[in-house]
């Protein structure tokens, strides 16, 4: 074991056995604003650099103005270079080498940990499935017994304030600065609602803008595009992928997709399951131009989120046993991450350094957040916890993927 490995292990052992005090709420919110503002600039520069090195036809396709021709559909590259393959997960999560902590917000039991190491502890967070800092504190969602709905709360210095019912998915901008969420007028799946979007969101005075959504429709925010929120609108059991204009409330269908899974606002593309396929089957997915609605490329993998700089998009095999990373422009597979484990993975999300974070249960009642690198490295990003409640994961990536 190298000196660096010994130091890393020692630091993690201290972390696993130390009860840190709660960070003042105002500090967490202030740090989140500073770090996210810094990442807004970094993401913009990275996106500009990524566009600059893309070949001219692709750059034109991804950044054309509305109304211009989309050009032909781009098929995935057939380059012969082999994708990077990671090693299989060990039987015990404790056997994974320690690595860096997550660079995105996450929940650990009743503790919310922000990207800068700040902590908020609240017993109500134990069953929360998603959370995000807002101007007034911490917005979080707790699922209800009613199918499809969650209770939305704001944790403040004065305690927890219930906002009402909504969905437990919050959309975030690529830089983590702007968020969106949906709230119903009543705790009935058939009621009308409001879709909120803004910077450091709050429900109070001076908060974000919102638009009304019709009765009988449940709204799942997925991502953001220019002046619009990317959503799955559920009309009963049938979803519709849509762009909702946050100024007017007008909904524009993304007709090429049945369900939208990811959104890259820098390059104005979305990913998701193609329309016109049987609901009961795992079909083709595609990257779609959000401006024109045209298919850029398609695959038989289930596509998900884009990386924060828009270079990559993650996909899950139809068998559900392997993740892969694709070049978001060409569709070329650049890495394959076999998940040979006796347990399962419940969530996957991109970190800010083009690595994937996953909540992994090893099948023996133990869980941790694991980092998968595109170079094949697999490390543990958190301590291993005992999974005591079968209905709620100990670890949850705070803005639910």
C-alpha positions as CSV (number, residue, x, y, z in Angstrom):
1,X,0.0,0.0,0.0
2,X,1.4,3.4,-1.0
3,X,1.7,6.3,1.4
4,X,-1.1,8.1,-0.4
5,X,-3.4,5.0,0.0
6,X,-2.6,4.8,3.7
7,X,-3.4,8.5,4.2
8,X,-6.6,8.2,2.2
9,X,-7.7,5.1,4.2
10,X,-6.9,6.9,7.5
11,X,-9.0,9.9,6.5
12,X,-12.0,7.8,5.6
13,X,-11.7,5.8,8.8
14,X,-11.9,9.1,10.7
15,X,-14.9,10.1,8.6
16,X,-16.7,6.8,9.2
17,X,-16.4,7.1,13.0
18,X,-16.8,10.8,13.6
19,X,-20.1,12.6,14.2
20,X,-19.6,16.0,12.6
21,X,-21.7,18.9,13.9
22,X,-24.4,20.4,11.7
23,X,-23.3,23.2,9.5
24,X,-25.3,26.4,10.0
25,X,-28.1,26.5,7.3
26,X,-27.1,30.0,6.1
27,X,-23.5,28.8,5.5
28,X,-24.7,25.8,3.4
29,X,-26.9,28.1,1.3
30,X,-24.2,30.7,0.9
31,X,-21.6,28.1,0.0
32,X,-23.9,26.5,-2.5
33,X,-24.5,29.8,-4.2
34,X,-20.7,30.6,-4.4
35,X,-19.7,27.1,-5.6
36,X,-22.6,26.9,-8.2
37,X,-21.8,30.4,-9.5
38,X,-18.2,29.3,-9.9
39,X,-19.3,26.1,-11.6
40,X,-21.6,28.1,-13.9
41,X,-18.5,29.9,-15.3
42,X,-16.5,26.7,-15.4
43,X,-19.3,24.8,-17.2
44,X,-19.7,27.5,-19.7
45,X,-16.0,27.5,-20.5
46,X,-15.9,23.7,-20.8
47,X,-18.9,23.7,-23.0
48,X,-17.4,26.3,-25.3
49,X,-14.1,24.4,-25.5
50,X,-16.0,21.1,-26.3
51,X,-17.9,22.8,-29.1
52,X,-14.7,24.3,-30.4
53,X,-13.1,20.9,-31.0
54,X,-16.1,19.3,-32.5
55,X,-16.0,18.9,-36.3
56,X,-17.8,21.7,-38.2
57,X,-20.9,19.8,-39.3
58,X,-21.7,18.6,-35.7
59,X,-21.0,22.0,-34.3
60,X,-23.4,23.6,-36.7
61,X,-26.1,20.9,-36.0
62,X,-26.0,21.4,-32.2
63,X,-26.0,25.2,-32.3
64,X,-28.1,26.2,-35.2
65,X,-30.8,28.8,-34.9
66,X,-34.5,27.8,-34.8
67,X,-36.0,27.0,-38.2
68,X,-32.8,25.8,-39.9
69,X,-32.5,22.4,-41.5
70,X,-31.5,19.6,-39.1
71,X,-29.6,17.6,-41.7
72,X,-29.6,13.8,-41.9
73,X,-29.8,11.5,-38.9
74,X,-26.4,10.7,-37.5
75,X,-25.8,7.0,-36.9
76,X,-23.5,5.9,-34.0
77,X,-19.8,5.7,-35.0
78,X,-18.5,2.3,-36.0
79,X,-15.0,3.1,-34.9
80,X,-13.0,0.0,-34.1
81,X,-11.3,1.4,-31.0
82,X,-12.5,-0.6,-28.0
83,X,-14.3,1.2,-25.1
84,X,-12.7,1.2,-21.7
85,X,-14.1,-1.5,-19.5
86,X,-14.1,-1.3,-15.7
87,X,-13.3,-4.1,-13.4
88,X,-16.2,-5.9,-11.8
89,X,-17.4,-4.8,-8.4
90,X,-16.1,-6.8,-5.5
91,X,-18.5,-8.9,-3.4
92,X,-18.0,-6.6,-0.5
93,X,-18.2,-2.8,-0.9
94,X,-15.7,-2.4,1.9
95,X,-13.1,-4.0,-0.4
96,X,-13.3,-1.1,-2.8
97,X,-10.5,1.4,-2.5
98,X,-11.3,4.8,-1.0
99,X,-11.5,7.7,-3.4
100,X,-12.8,11.3,-3.5
101,X,-16.1,12.2,-1.9
102,X,-19.1,13.0,-4.2
103,X,-18.8,16.4,-5.9
104,X,-22.6,16.7,-5.9
105,X,-25.1,17.0,-3.1
106,X,-26.4,13.8,-1.5
107,X,-28.4,12.4,1.4
108,X,-27.0,10.0,4.0
109,X,-29.7,8.9,6.4
110,X,-31.1,12.1,8.0
111,X,-28.2,14.2,6.8
112,X,-27.9,16.4,3.7
113,X,-24.3,16.9,2.5
114,X,-23.7,19.7,0.1
115,X,-21.0,19.8,-2.6
116,X,-18.7,21.8,-0.3
117,X,-18.9,19.4,2.7
118,X,-21.6,21.3,4.6
119,X,-24.1,19.3,6.6
120,X,-27.8,19.7,7.5
121,X,-29.3,17.2,9.9
122,X,-33.1,16.8,10.2
123,X,-35.0,13.6,11.1
124,X,-37.5,14.4,8.3
125,X,-34.7,13.9,5.8
126,X,-34.5,10.2,6.6
127,X,-37.3,9.4,4.2
128,X,-36.7,12.2,1.7
129,X,-36.0,11.1,-1.9
130,X,-34.6,14.4,-3.2
131,X,-33.4,17.7,-2.0
132,X,-31.9,21.0,-3.2
133,X,-30.8,24.3,-1.6
134,X,-33.2,27.2,-2.0
135,X,-33.0,30.8,-0.9
136,X,-35.0,30.1,2.2
137,X,-33.2,26.9,3.2
138,X,-33.4,23.3,1.9
139,X,-36.3,22.1,-0.3
140,X,-36.9,18.3,0.0
141,X,-39.5,15.8,-1.0
142,X,-41.0,12.9,1.0
143,X,-43.2,10.4,-0.9
144,X,-46.8,10.0,0.2
145,X,-49.0,6.9,0.3
146,X,-51.0,8.5,-2.5
147,X,-49.5,7.1,-5.7
148,X,-47.4,9.5,-7.7
149,X,-47.3,12.4,-5.1
150,X,-44.9,13.6,-2.5
151,X,-45.0,16.1,0.3
152,X,-42.7,19.1,-0.4
153,X,-41.0,20.7,2.6
154,X,-38.6,23.6,3.2
155,X,-36.1,23.1,6.0
156,X,-35.3,26.6,7.5
157,X,-33.6,27.9,10.6
158,X,-37.2,28.2,12.1
159,X,-38.0,24.6,11.4
160,X,-39.7,22.6,8.6
161,X,-42.4,24.3,6.6
162,X,-44.7,22.2,4.4
163,X,-45.3,23.7,1.0
164,X,-47.9,21.2,-0.3
165,X,-48.0,18.2,-2.6
166,X,-46.0,17.7,-5.7
167,X,-43.6,15.3,-7.4
168,X,-40.4,14.1,-5.8
169,X,-38.2,15.0,-8.8
170,X,-36.4,18.4,-9.1
171,X,-34.7,19.5,-12.3
172,X,-31.4,21.2,-12.2
173,X,-29.5,23.3,-14.7
174,X,-26.2,21.8,-16.0
175,X,-24.2,24.2,-13.7
176,X,-26.4,23.4,-10.6
177,X,-27.6,27.1,-10.3
178,X,-31.2,27.0,-11.5
179,X,-33.8,24.5,-10.3
180,X,-37.4,23.6,-11.2
181,X,-40.1,21.7,-9.3
182,X,-43.9,21.1,-9.6
183,X,-46.5,21.6,-6.9
184,X,-50.2,20.7,-7.1
185,X,-53.0,23.0,-6.0
186,X,-54.3,20.2,-3.7
187,X,-53.1,16.7,-2.7
188,X,-55.1,15.1,-5.5
189,X,-53.5,13.6,-8.6
190,X,-56.2,15.2,-10.7
191,X,-55.7,18.8,-9.6
192,X,-54.1,21.6,-11.5
193,X,-50.6,22.7,-10.4
194,X,-47.7,25.2,-10.7
195,X,-44.4,24.6,-12.3
196,X,-41.7,26.7,-10.6
197,X,-38.3,27.6,-12.1
198,X,-35.6,30.0,-10.9
199,X,-32.3,30.7,-9.3
200,X,-31.9,29.5,-5.7
201,X,-35.6,28.8,-5.8
202,X,-38.1,29.9,-3.1
203,X,-41.8,29.8,-2.8
204,X,-41.9,33.2,-1.1
205,X,-41.8,36.8,-2.2
206,X,-39.1,37.6,-4.7
207,X,-38.9,33.9,-5.7
208,X,-38.9,32.2,-9.1
209,X,-41.4,32.5,-11.8
210,X,-44.1,29.9,-12.2
211,X,-46.7,28.8,-14.8
212,X,-50.0,27.0,-14.3
213,X,-50.4,23.4,-15.5
214,X,-53.8,21.9,-16.3
215,X,-55.8,19.6,-14.2
216,X,-55.4,15.8,-14.7
217,X,-51.7,16.1,-15.5
218,X,-48.7,15.2,-13.3
219,X,-45.5,17.0,-14.2
220,X,-42.0,15.5,-13.7
221,X,-39.3,18.1,-14.4
222,X,-36.3,16.5,-16.0
223,X,-34.0,19.3,-17.1
224,X,-33.8,22.9,-18.4
225,X,-33.4,24.4,-21.8
226,X,-33.4,28.1,-22.8
227,X,-36.5,29.7,-21.2
228,X,-38.1,26.3,-20.8
229,X,-38.3,23.3,-18.5
230,X,-38.0,19.8,-20.0
231,X,-40.7,17.6,-18.5
232,X,-42.6,14.3,-18.7
233,X,-46.3,15.2,-18.5
234,X,-48.3,12.2,-17.3
235,X,-51.8,12.1,-18.6
236,X,-53.0,9.0,-16.7
237,X,-50.6,6.2,-17.6
238,X,-49.4,7.8,-20.8
239,X,-46.4,10.3,-20.6
240,X,-45.7,13.0,-23.1
241,X,-42.2,14.5,-23.4
242,X,-42.6,18.3,-23.5
243,X,-40.9,21.7,-23.3
244,X,-42.9,24.1,-21.1
245,X,-42.1,27.8,-21.7
246,X,-41.6,29.2,-18.2
247,X,-42.8,32.7,-19.4
248,X,-46.0,31.7,-21.1
249,X,-46.8,28.2,-19.9
250,X,-47.0,27.0,-23.5
251,X,-46.2,23.3,-23.9
252,X,-44.3,22.1,-27.0
253,X,-44.3,18.3,-27.5
254,X,-41.0,16.6,-28.2
255,X,-42.8,14.3,-30.5
256,X,-39.9,12.0,-31.3
257,X,-39.7,10.8,-27.7
258,X,-42.2,9.0,-25.6
259,X,-40.3,9.7,-22.4
260,X,-37.4,12.2,-21.9
261,X,-34.6,11.1,-19.6
262,X,-31.9,13.8,-19.9
263,X,-31.3,17.4,-21.1
264,X,-28.2,19.3,-22.1
265,X,-29.0,23.0,-22.2
266,X,-25.6,24.0,-23.5
267,X,-26.0,22.1,-26.8
268,X,-29.8,22.2,-26.9
269,X,-30.3,18.4,-27.0
270,X,-32.3,15.9,-25.0
271,X,-32.3,12.1,-24.6
272,X,-35.0,9.6,-24.0
273,X,-37.0,6.7,-25.3
274,X,-38.3,6.9,-28.9
275,X,-42.0,7.3,-29.5
276,X,-44.1,4.7,-31.3
277,X,-42.7,1.7,-29.4
278,X,-44.7,-0.8,-27.2
279,X,-44.8,0.5,-23.6
280,X,-44.2,-3.0,-22.3
281,X,-40.9,-3.4,-24.1
282,X,-37.5,-1.9,-23.7
283,X,-37.0,-0.1,-27.1
284,X,-34.7,2.3,-28.8
285,X,-33.5,5.5,-27.3
286,X,-32.2,8.6,-29.0
287,X,-30.5,12.0,-28.7
288,X,-32.9,14.6,-30.1
289,X,-32.4,18.2,-31.1
290,X,-34.5,20.2,-28.6
291,X,-35.0,23.1,-31.1
292,X,-36.1,21.1,-34.2
293,X,-37.2,17.9,-32.6
294,X,-35.1,15.8,-35.1
295,X,-33.3,12.7,-34.1
296,X,-29.5,13.2,-34.0
297,X,-28.6,9.5,-33.3
298,X,-30.3,6.4,-31.9
299,X,-29.3,3.3,-30.0
300,X,-30.8,0.2,-28.4
301,X,-29.4,1.2,-25.1
302,X,-31.6,3.1,-22.6
303,X,-30.1,6.6,-22.6
304,X,-30.1,8.8,-19.5
305,X,-28.4,11.9,-18.3
306,X,-25.8,14.0,-20.1
307,X,-22.5,14.9,-18.4
308,X,-22.3,18.4,-17.0
309,X,-20.2,19.6,-20.0
310,X,-22.4,17.9,-22.5
311,X,-19.7,15.7,-23.9
312,X,-21.2,12.4,-22.9
313,X,-24.5,10.6,-22.2
314,X,-25.0,7.5,-20.1
315,X,-26.9,4.5,-21.2
316,X,-28.2,1.2,-19.6
317,X,-28.2,-2.1,-21.6
318,X,-31.5,-3.6,-22.4
319,X,-30.6,-6.5,-20.0
320,X,-30.1,-3.9,-17.3
321,X,-26.6,-5.3,-16.3
322,X,-24.2,-2.9,-17.9
323,X,-23.9,0.9,-18.1
324,X,-22.1,2.5,-21.0
325,X,-21.0,6.1,-21.8
326,X,-21.5,7.5,-25.3
327,X,-20.1,10.5,-27.1
328,X,-23.1,12.8,-27.1
329,X,-22.5,14.1,-30.6
330,X,-21.7,10.9,-32.6
331,X,-23.1,8.2,-30.4
332,X,-19.8,6.3,-30.3
333,X,-19.4,4.2,-27.2
334,X,-16.4,5.5,-25.2
335,X,-16.6,3.4,-22.0
336,X,-18.5,0.3,-20.8
337,X,-19.1,-0.2,-17.1
338,X,-20.1,-3.8,-16.3
339,X,-21.9,-4.1,-13.0
340,X,-21.1,-7.6,-12.0
341,X,-22.4,-7.6,-8.4
342,X,-24.7,-9.7,-6.3
343,X,-26.6,-6.6,-5.4
344,X,-28.1,-3.7,-7.4
345,X,-27.8,-0.1,-8.3
346,X,-30.6,2.3,-7.5
347,X,-29.4,5.6,-8.9
348,X,-26.7,6.9,-11.3
349,X,-25.7,10.5,-11.8
350,X,-22.8,12.5,-13.3
351,X,-20.3,14.2,-11.1
352,X,-18.7,17.4,-12.3
353,X,-15.5,15.7,-13.4
354,X,-17.0,13.3,-16.0
355,X,-17.2,10.4,-13.6
356,X,-20.4,8.5,-12.7
357,X,-21.7,8.2,-9.2
358,X,-24.0,5.3,-8.3
359,X,-25.8,4.2,-5.2
360,X,-24.8,0.5,-4.9
361,X,-26.3,-2.2,-2.6
362,X,-24.0,-5.2,-2.4
363,X,-26.9,-7.6,-1.7
364,X,-25.8,-8.3,1.9
365,X,-27.6,-5.3,3.4
366,X,-24.7,-2.8,2.9
367,X,-24.7,0.2,0.6
368,X,-22.4,3.0,-0.5
369,X,-22.0,5.6,-3.2
370,X,-19.5,4.3,-5.8
371,X,-17.5,6.3,-8.4
372,X,-17.0,4.8,-11.9
373,X,-14.3,6.5,-14.0
374,X,-14.2,6.4,-17.8
375,X,-10.6,5.1,-17.4
376,X,-11.9,1.9,-15.7
377,X,-11.2,2.9,-12.1
378,X,-13.9,2.1,-9.5
379,X,-13.6,3.6,-6.0
380,X,-15.9,4.1,-3.0
381,X,-17.0,7.7,-2.5
382,X,-18.7,7.3,0.9
383,X,-18.5,5.1,4.0
384,X,-20.4,1.8,3.8
385,X,-23.7,1.9,5.6
386,X,-26.1,-0.8,6.8
387,X,-29.4,-0.7,4.8
388,X,-31.9,-1.0,7.6
389,X,-35.1,0.3,5.9
390,X,-36.1,-1.7,2.8
391,X,-38.4,1.1,1.6
392,X,-35.8,4.0,1.7
393,X,-32.2,3.9,0.6
394,X,-29.6,5.1,3.1
395,X,-27.8,7.1,0.4
396,X,-29.8,9.2,-2.2
397,X,-28.3,11.5,-4.8
398,X,-30.0,14.7,-3.7
399,X,-31.4,15.9,-7.1
400,X,-33.0,12.6,-8.1
401,X,-31.6,11.3,-11.5
